[in-house]
Amino acid sequence: MVSDNILLQNMMFYGYHGVYEYEREQGQRFYVDVELSLNFGKAVTSDDLEDTLDYVSVYQQVKSIMETRRFKLLEALAENIAQTLLSGNVVQVTVRVRKPAVPLPGQLDFIQIEVTRSKK
């Protein structure tokens, strides 16, 4: 069981995701958290970036998906991010996507989708 994690929390991106066409045309801010589980064993003794996960690269991968792709469902968006990040020495990833402007008849802070995926 891996208990070592890297968390990138509350990353903000401007994206064009939503069921309605106007959401995919006008866009809005989205907030993303990713929690990546891996084994820090080698990195804690080597103190070398090559032995862990470069979170700058993680940020760039999430940014690319959020800002260049368009999804109708947040579920599909979160799954795409999770599958992209579940590579290398990452054994499990949790992705949370928050959408603050939701077209529904009431007030709320945001809607959040969370997916957790593991290597088989």
C-alpha positions as CSV (number, residue, x, y, z in Angstrom):
1,M,0.0,0.0,0.0
2,V,1.4,3.4,-1.1
3,S,1.0,6.2,1.4
4,D,3.1,8.9,-0.3
5,N,1.2,11.6,-2.0
6,I,1.7,14.8,-4.0
7,L,-1.3,17.2,-3.9
8,L,-1.8,20.1,-6.3
9,Q,-4.8,21.9,-4.9
10,N,-7.1,24.6,-6.3
11,M,-5.5,25.1,-9.6
12,M,-7.5,27.6,-11.6
13,F,-8.1,27.4,-15.3
14,Y,-10.4,29.0,-17.8
15,G,-12.2,26.3,-19.8
16,Y,-15.1,25.6,-22.1
17,H,-16.9,22.7,-20.5
18,G,-20.6,22.1,-20.0
19,V,-23.7,20.5,-21.4
20,Y,-25.1,23.7,-22.9
21,E,-23.5,25.1,-26.0
22,Y,-23.2,28.6,-24.5
23,E,-21.1,27.1,-21.7
24,R,-18.7,25.6,-24.3
25,E,-18.6,29.0,-26.2
26,Q,-18.3,31.5,-23.4
27,G,-16.3,29.4,-21.0
28,Q,-15.7,30.0,-17.3
29,R,-13.3,29.4,-14.4
30,F,-12.8,25.8,-13.2
31,Y,-10.8,24.7,-10.1
32,V,-8.9,21.4,-10.1
33,D,-7.2,19.3,-7.4
34,V,-5.1,16.3,-8.2
35,E,-3.7,13.9,-5.6
36,L,-1.1,11.5,-6.9
37,S,0.0,8.5,-4.9
38,L,3.5,7.0,-5.6
39,N,6.4,5.6,-3.7
40,F,8.9,8.3,-2.5
41,G,11.3,5.6,-1.4
42,K,14.1,6.3,-3.8
43,A,13.6,10.1,-3.9
44,V,13.9,10.6,-0.2
45,T,17.4,9.1,-0.3
46,S,18.6,10.4,-3.6
47,D,17.1,13.9,-3.4
48,D,16.8,13.8,-7.2
49,L,13.8,15.0,-9.2
50,E,14.2,12.0,-11.6
51,D,13.2,9.7,-8.7
52,T,9.9,11.3,-8.0
53,L,7.1,13.1,-9.9
54,D,7.7,16.5,-11.4
55,Y,4.6,18.5,-10.4
56,V,5.4,21.2,-12.9
57,S,4.8,18.6,-15.6
58,V,1.6,17.5,-13.8
59,Y,0.4,21.1,-13.8
60,Q,1.1,21.5,-17.5
61,Q,-0.7,18.3,-18.4
62,V,-3.8,19.4,-16.5
63,K,-3.6,22.9,-17.9
64,S,-3.5,21.5,-21.5
65,I,-6.6,19.3,-21.0
66,M,-8.5,22.1,-19.2
67,E,-7.7,24.8,-21.7
68,T,-7.5,23.1,-25.0
69,R,-10.2,20.4,-24.9
70,R,-14.0,20.7,-24.5
71,F,-16.2,18.3,-22.5
72,K,-19.9,18.3,-22.0
73,L,-19.6,16.4,-18.7
74,L,-17.3,17.1,-15.8
75,E,-17.2,13.3,-15.3
76,A,-15.6,12.9,-18.7
77,L,-13.2,15.8,-18.0
78,A,-12.1,14.4,-14.6
79,E,-11.6,10.9,-16.1
80,N,-9.5,12.2,-18.9
81,I,-7.2,14.0,-16.4
82,A,-7.0,10.9,-14.2
83,Q,-6.1,8.6,-17.1
84,T,-3.5,11.1,-18.4
85,L,-1.8,11.4,-15.0
86,L,-1.9,7.6,-14.1
87,S,1.4,6.9,-15.8
88,G,5.0,6.4,-14.8
89,N,5.4,5.7,-11.1
90,V,2.0,7.1,-10.1
91,V,-0.1,4.2,-8.8
92,Q,-3.3,6.1,-7.9
93,V,-4.8,9.5,-8.7
94,T,-7.7,11.4,-7.3
95,V,-9.0,14.3,-9.4
96,R,-11.5,16.9,-8.2
97,V,-13.0,19.3,-10.7
98,R,-15.1,22.3,-9.3
99,K,-17.4,24.4,-11.5
100,P,-18.7,27.5,-9.7
101,A,-21.2,28.8,-12.3
102,V,-23.8,26.0,-12.6
103,P,-27.0,26.6,-14.6
104,L,-29.5,25.6,-12.0
105,P,-32.3,27.5,-10.3
106,G,-30.7,28.1,-6.9
107,Q,-27.5,29.3,-5.1
108,L,-24.5,27.1,-4.4
109,D,-20.7,27.6,-4.2
110,F,-19.9,25.0,-6.8
111,I,-20.5,21.6,-8.1
112,Q,-17.6,19.1,-7.7
113,I,-16.9,15.9,-9.4
114,E,-14.3,13.5,-7.9
115,V,-12.8,10.4,-9.5
116,T,-10.1,8.0,-8.1
117,R,-8.3,5.7,-10.4
118,S,-5.6,3.1,-9.7
119,K,-3.2,1.1,-11.8
120,K,-4.4,-2.5,-12.1
